[in-house]
Amino acid sequence: MLNQNPSDKIIDLRRKSAEYYQKAAWNQLLALDNYRENNFEAAERFAQLSFEDQMYASEYAELADAESSLHIQSELEEEY
C-alpha cells in the first residue's frame, strides 16, 4: 500500500471496513440463530466475533478518514 495512489489507498481501506462490517453482521445473525436454538456457547462465540469484526471495521474506517484528510490537506497545500 505504500506506493499506491492516495485515492486507491482510501478505497482499499473503506473496502476492508465494509468487509468487516459484513462479517460482523453475518456473525450477529449466527449469534441470534444460536440464541434462538438455546445454543448459548456458540451464540456467545459468534457475538464476540461480531464485536471484534465491528472493532476492525471501525479501525479501518478511521484510517480511511485520516488518509482522506491527509490527502485533502496535501491538495490544498499544493494549490498555495
C-alpha positions in Angstrom: 0.0 0.0 0.0 3.0 2.3 0.3 3.3 3.1 -3.4 -0.4 3.4 -4.1 -2.3 6.4 -5.3 -3.9 8.1 -2.2 -7.4 7.6 -3.7 -6.7 3.9 -4.2 -5.4 3.6 -0.7 -8.6 5.3 0.7 -10.8 3.0 -1.4 -8.9 -0.1 -0.2 -9.3 1.0 3.5 -13.0 1.7 3.0 -13.4 -1.7 1.3 -11.7 -3.5 4.2 -14.0 -1.6 6.6 -17.1 -2.7 4.6 -15.9 -6.3 4.5 -15.5 -6.4 8.3 -18.9 -4.8 8.8 -20.4 -7.5 6.6 -18.6 -10.2 8.6 -19.9 -8.5 11.8 -23.5 -8.6 10.6 -23.2 -12.2 9.5 -21.7 -13.3 12.8 -24.5 -11.4 14.6 -27.1 -13.3 12.6 -25.4 -16.6 13.5 -25.4 -15.5 17.2 -29.1 -14.8 17.1 -29.8 -18.1 15.4 -27.9 -19.9 18.1 -29.6 -18.0 20.9 -32.9 -19.0 19.4 -31.8 -22.6 19.5 -30.6 -22.3 23.1 -27.0 -23.0 22.0 -25.6 -20.2 24.2 -22.0 -21.2 24.0 -22.0 -20.9 20.2 -24.1 -17.7 20.4 -21.6 -16.1 22.7 -18.8 -17.1 20.4 -20.5 -15.5 17.3 -21.4 -12.4 19.3 -17.8 -12.0 20.3 -16.7 -12.5 16.7 -19.2 -9.9 15.6 -17.9 -7.4 18.2 -14.3 -7.9 17.1 -15.2 -7.5 13.4 -17.0 -4.3 14.3 -13.9 -3.0 16.0 -11.8 -3.9 13.0 -14.3 -2.2 10.7 -14.2 1.0 12.8 -10.4 1.0 12.8 -10.3 0.7 9.0 -12.9 3.4 8.7 -10.9 5.7 10.9 -7.7 5.0 8.9 -9.6 5.8 5.7 -10.9 9.1 7.3 -7.4 10.0 8.3 -5.9 9.2 5.0 -8.6 11.2 3.2 -8.0 14.1 5.5 -4.2 14.0 4.7 -5.0 13.7 1.0 -7.3 16.8 1.1 -4.7 18.7 3.2 -1.9 18.0 0.7 -4.0 19.0 -2.2 -4.8 22.3 -0.5 -1.2 22.9 0.2 -0.3 22.2 -3.4 -2.8 24.9 -4.5 -0.9 27.6 -2.5 
